[in-house]
Amino acid sequence: MQAEKSFHMTPEEFRRYGHAVIDWIADYHSHIESFPVLSRVKPGEIRASLPAGPPRHGEPFEALLRDVEKLILPGVTHWQSPNFFAYFPCNASGPGILGDLLSSGLGVQGMLWSTSPACTELETVVLDWLVPMLGLPNKFLSSSTGGGVIQDTASSASLCALLAARERATNYMSNVRGCDGRLVAYASTQTHSSLQKAAMISGIGVSNLRLIEVDETFAMRPDGLARQVEADKRAGLLPCFVCATVGTTSSNAMDPIADIARVCREHNLWLHVDAAMSGTAALCPESRHFQNGVEHADSYCFNPHKWMFTNFDCDCFWVADRKVLIRTLSILPEYLRNKATESGAVIDYRDWHIQLGRRFRSLKLWLVIRYYGVEGLQHHIREHVRLAQQFADWIRNDDRFELAAPAPLNLVCFRHKAGDEANQTIMDRLNRSGDLFLTHTRLNDKLTLRLCVGQTNTQERHVQAAWRRIQEEASKASK
Ligand SMILES: Cc1ncc(COP(=O)(O)O)c(C=O)c1O
């Protein structure tokens, strides 16, 4: 009998090429410091190197892997380089990568409990584990009134929080009739731009997202918040939501959650806490004071894909009252009906976020937590904080430079005193050199350089080398 025609990769081929890919990734990681951190290609260069159309005939896998190296790698910015100090990190790890691979290997779509019970139940367990690991309130536990879910990003988590707040404030009628322009949400001038997007998508509207002023540490002023809420109420509007941030993107400012929560309680506002990067620091009890007051939050999110060695994407989102979130986002078409859902005994995470389908993300998070253990995670986070604090000390002790904001954890905002142009030149030269990658922000209307220590393999020697290079470029810039 003739074998059925197939273009598929056989399990034996998969095994062989899979080993080759793992070898390739291991080699990449062991040579990562030899690449310029920031890709040097020009706009359109990668595109021009690729054929305009797809191949008619399949190609050998060896050729594909060769082209990844030859054509793609030059256009990669090496986020996993220990010399990557830009933005906030998006770190990864062996167990994270392998967990992601296992998830791809299983190929599960976990929209309902019944479409893969383990995908749901492992997620519930891991998110419950994280509650005490991060010193979060028990009301976020699945055994209480709340619960956690993995979202793709903090942007999605904040949007879900805003939608739930909107529905709670309008007795679930905005879902039915749409918004009438009266709902108002609050964040600070330093809150991540994803809140503006959430205001756009949710129908609240950006003109009804109030950006509250900040103090000298760039943290939201609760008195400013209270004044604005009262003014909006007097104007006949309906305040419904506040986003407080633990570790703002620009300068790692810490909004005073307890004071903000007081305003929220007084006016019955949903309090969402966005701890996208800095939430990971709460693994270490000595850094938990930044989230004092979190016990009053209605929702909270942090991204293990930023600083907790879990490959992108993975945002953990908890709510204090899951009924509100589920009622906000639940719809049940006939084709998804099933006995388990109807029994009420299971969680269907499709009701906890925007999209229907969902990946098995808890697998990589579970592997990371089990591989490192709490002790291992704490060790590396503490080390990152120590290295950043050491860098902040070097800045303090060099009279050519100044700190531009407090450096509470692993982000140091600093500038050369010679002004914007000098700072721009220093940063451009450093980034062009490929030795390291830094990014900037503006604080008090001055160009400010940011150095964030959070890459998985960043060690003391990398931060020392970065400081040496910064000093060298500073010397050239001031000549
Ligand atoms: C405080 C904060 N919130 C939200 C975000 C958005 O993150 P994501 O890419 O997960 O949507 C960031 C990104 O850096 C952030 O720093």
The ligand as a MOL file (V3000), in Angstrom:
LIG
                    3D

  0  0  0     0  0            999 V3000
M  V30 BEGIN CTAB
M  V30 COUNTS 16 16 0 0 0
M  V30 BEGIN ATOM
M  V30 1 C 3.6800 50.2710 35.1600 0
M  V30 2 C 3.3890 49.6430 33.8350 0
M  V30 3 N 2.1350 49.3180 33.5150 0
M  V30 4 C 1.8280 48.7500 32.3430 0
M  V30 5 C 2.7970 48.4750 31.4110 0
M  V30 6 C 2.3990 47.8270 30.1220 0
M  V30 7 O 2.8720 46.5310 30.1110 0
M  V30 8 P 2.3550 45.4390 29.0770 0
M  V30 9 O 3.3320 45.4500 27.9620 0
M  V30 10 O 2.3720 44.1710 29.8690 0
M  V30 11 O 0.9820 45.8340 28.6530 0
M  V30 12 C 4.1250 48.7920 31.6870 0
M  V30 13 C 5.1970 48.5210 30.7130 0
M  V30 14 O 6.3430 48.7960 30.8920 0
M  V30 15 C 4.4300 49.3800 32.9240 0
M  V30 16 O 5.6850 49.7070 33.2430 0
M  V30 END ATOM
M  V30 BEGIN BOND
M  V30 1 1 1 2
M  V30 2 1 2 3
M  V30 3 2 2 15
M  V30 4 2 3 4
M  V30 5 1 4 5
M  V30 6 1 5 6
M  V30 7 2 5 12
M  V30 8 1 6 7
M  V30 9 1 7 8
M  V30 10 2 8 9
M  V30 11 1 8 10
M  V30 12 1 8 11
M  V30 13 1 12 13
M  V30 14 1 12 15
M  V30 15 2 13 14
M  V30 16 1 15 16
M  V30 END BOND
M  V30 END CTAB
M  END
